[in-house]
Amino acid sequence: MARTRTARRSRGTAAFTEKAKIPFTCKAAASYAQKTLAALGRKGCRINILFVGDPAMRRLNGRFKHRKGATDVLAFDTGDIAISVDTARKNARRFGNTLADELKLYIIHGILHLCGYDDTSAAEAKEMRSMETRMLEKL
């Protein structure tokens, strides 16, 4: 993945953008991630967040998950999270959120995946949504 020059690191967490404009700084994104990790009792974890558009997300989803199309968030065992800003923008309009709030939700969602949460079954998805809500309140 090619990275642009927009990158900020905050206490072991880095955020990058790749041709995607976000409504807050990469430093703020890294700070949101650190607050989420701290709330989960994972202060020392190091993660990278990459904000991309749908074309890049389609490529990542196909290459690493063997799925067609874009998705909102991909989390990798390496501690990397990819977030589609295009999908976040569409979903923000759909659900009546701001783009900033939708992206914060995706940061939390990716971190929860890295911490072992899953949303493949209805029960798991319900538990994950509950955790997302609690984490959003802490941001």
C-alpha positions in Angstrom: 0.0 0.0 0.0 1.4 3.4 -1.0 1.0 6.0 1.7 0.7 9.7 1.3 2.7 12.2 3.2 -0.2 12.7 5.6 0.8 10.7 8.7 0.8 11.2 12.4 1.9 8.9 15.2 0.4 9.2 18.7 1.8 6.9 21.4 2.4 3.9 19.2 -0.6 4.5 16.9 -0.2 5.9 13.4 -2.9 7.2 11.1 -2.4 7.7 7.4 -4.5 8.9 4.5 -4.3 7.7 0.9 -6.1 10.1 -1.4 -8.9 10.4 1.1 -9.9 13.5 2.9 -11.0 13.1 6.5 -12.8 15.7 8.7 -10.1 15.6 11.4 -6.3 15.4 11.5 -4.5 12.1 11.4 -3.1 13.0 14.9 -6.7 13.2 16.1 -7.5 9.9 14.5 -4.5 8.3 16.3 -5.7 9.9 19.6 -9.2 8.5 19.1 -7.6 5.1 18.6 -5.4 5.4 21.7 -8.4 6.4 23.9 -10.3 3.4 22.6 -7.4 1.1 23.3 -7.0 2.6 26.8 -10.7 2.1 27.5 -10.3 -1.5 26.5 -7.3 -2.0 28.8 -4.9 -2.2 25.8 -2.8 0.9 26.3 0.5 -0.6 25.0 -0.9 -1.8 21.7 0.5 -0.4 18.4 -1.8 0.0 15.5 -1.8 1.7 12.1 -4.9 3.2 10.6 -5.1 3.8 6.8 -8.0 5.9 5.4 -8.7 5.1 1.8 -11.3 5.5 -0.9 -13.6 2.7 -2.2 -11.3 1.8 -5.1 -8.4 1.1 -2.8 -10.7 -0.7 -0.3 -12.0 -3.0 -3.1 -8.4 -3.9 -3.9 -7.6 -4.6 -0.3 -10.8 -6.6 0.3 -10.2 -8.7 -2.8 -6.5 -9.3 -2.1 -6.6 -10.0 1.6 -10.2 -11.2 2.3 -11.0 -12.7 -1.2 -14.3 -10.7 -1.3 -15.6 -8.5 -4.1 -16.5 -4.9 -3.5 -15.6 -2.3 -1.0 -16.3 -2.6 2.7 -16.3 -0.1 5.5 -13.5 -1.5 7.7 -10.8 -4.2 7.4 -8.7 -5.2 10.4 -5.5 -7.3 10.0 -3.7 -9.5 12.5 -0.7 -7.2 12.0 -2.5 -4.4 13.9 -3.4 -2.5 10.7 -6.9 -1.1 10.1 -8.1 0.1 6.7 -11.1 2.4 6.6 -13.1 3.5 3.5 -13.9 7.2 3.7 -16.2 6.8 0.7 -18.3 4.1 2.4 -18.3 6.1 5.7 -19.6 9.2 3.8 -22.4 7.1 2.2 -23.3 5.5 5.6 -23.2 8.8 7.5 -25.8 10.2 5.1 -27.9 7.0 5.3 -27.9 6.9 9.1 -28.0 10.6 9.8 -24.4 10.8 11.3 -21.6 13.2 10.6 -18.7 11.9 8.6 -16.5 12.5 11.7 -18.7 10.4 13.9 -19.0 7.6 11.3 -15.2 7.5 11.0 -14.8 7.4 14.8 -17.2 4.4 14.8 -15.1 2.7 12.1 -11.9 3.2 14.1 -13.6 1.6 17.2 -15.0 -1.2 15.0 -11.6 -2.0 13.6 -10.0 -2.0 17.1 -12.7 -4.3 18.4 -11.9 -6.7 15.6 -8.2 -6.6 16.5 -9.2 -7.3 20.1 -11.1 -10.5 19.1 -14.6 -9.2 18.7 -16.5 -10.5 15.7 -19.8 -9.7 14.0 -20.5 -12.7 11.9 -23.5 -14.0 13.9 -26.4 -12.0 15.2 -25.4 -12.4 18.8 -21.8 -11.4 18.2 -22.9 -8.4 16.2 -25.2 -7.3 19.0 -22.4 -7.5 21.5 -20.0 -5.7 19.2 -22.6 -2.9 18.6 -23.0 -2.5 22.4 -19.2 -2.2 22.8 -19.1 0.4 20.0 -21.7 2.5 21.7 -19.8 2.4 25.0 -16.6 3.3 23.3 -18.2 6.2 21.3 -19.4 7.6 24.6 -15.8 7.7 25.9 -14.6 9.7 22.8 
